Amino acid sequence: MDIEITHVSKQFGTFAALNDVSLTVHPGELVALLGPSGSGKTTLLRIIAGMEQPTMGTVLFGGQDLTGHSLRQRRVGFVFQHYALFRHMTVFENVAFGLRVKPRIHRPREAEIRGRVMKLLSLVQLDHFAKRYPSQLSGGQRQRVALARALAIEPSVLLLDEPFGALDAKVRKELRRWLRGLHDEMQLTSLFVTHDQEEALELADRVVLMNNSVIEQVGSPQEVYDHPATSFAYEFLGHVNRFDCRVEDGKVAVCGGEIVVPSGTVNGDGQAVAYVRPHDIEIFNGAVMAGQPAVVRYLTAAGPVAKIELSLAGDGALIEAEIGRAQLHALDLRVGQPVYIRARKARVFSAAMH
């Protein structure tokens, strides 16, 4: 099922939660709505679900205009952040709920309900917990029950609002991997809301990056990370060092390096902002051509990548760098050690675009 959102806006009084948003989601795609709090991502999800109605614009499912239709009429499965399970019902009854409340003419027979529920519980690896109550389950298990309940009505679209937000880091990572596998098996058109960059980049086929009620960029995880379209996208997606600089003759001097600015990326010469990823900062033990002196202020070598914080000589600005463990040992870095650094590459935006 494809979804087409066209020029959707949403006002809550004088507050614009969404401003002229358009987006197409392809059949079988897993799409992340990513952005900071207040960016409009949850409002957009609720409008797609039919839980909110847009002030302007249309929502089409499979080419059919369903703008005024409810969640049930759209056959949407919705998974809430805090599960929203019925505490007085067993796991089985929670999953069966959406089937039991259907109008009599559309309600499956009891044997069919039982078969479908048990099949779903097996799918989410909880068939042995059918008679338990939500209070007897872990957070990760409750989230899987919520997902099975959403799937029970055989939705055309699956929507998830911060599905892993209430879980600890280890369980979150396990469930992410599990959900990706489930999605690939079922091939449902799915959208999920998150403010977690790693979650969006790891799970989604495409990422929709939102900020201040609009869509900043849409693309594959690799596209939005490697080629951010705006300065906000660069700052929000991963760690980055920010430098005020000046473009002269199509070049900028940034962190001890001279970077050639691709044509068309800035509005001619003038004030600009350059962004350098921590892994694009080179560190040298001795003086190098065009290198900038700095001092190691902090370092941690837990894991395969060493994270280093440096202060620039002169203004004392703090810079984050990342290098491999082998390079760390070769440089023999210590806190307080003077070094030279250089930007390997940078992305430059005109100051007016920032």
Buried (B, 14 or more C-beta within 10 A) or exposed (E): BBBBBBEBBBEEEEEBBBBBBEBEBEEBBBBBBBBEEBBBBBBBBBBBBBBBEBBEBBBBBEEEEBBEBEBEEBBBBBBBBEBEBEEEBBBBBBBBBBBEEEEEEEEBEEEEBBEBBBEBBEBBEBBEBBEBBBEEBEBBBBBBBBBBBBBBBEBBBBBBBBBBBBBEEEBBBEBBEBBBEBBEEEEBBBBBBBBBBEBBBBBBBBBBBBBEBBBBBBBBBEBBBEEBBBBBBBBBBBEBBBBEBEBEEBBBBBBBBEBEBEEEBBEEBEEBBBBBBBBBBBBEEEEBEEBBBBBBBEBEBEEEBBBBBBBBEEEEBEBBBBBEEEEBEEBEBEEEBEBBBBBEEBBBBBBEEB
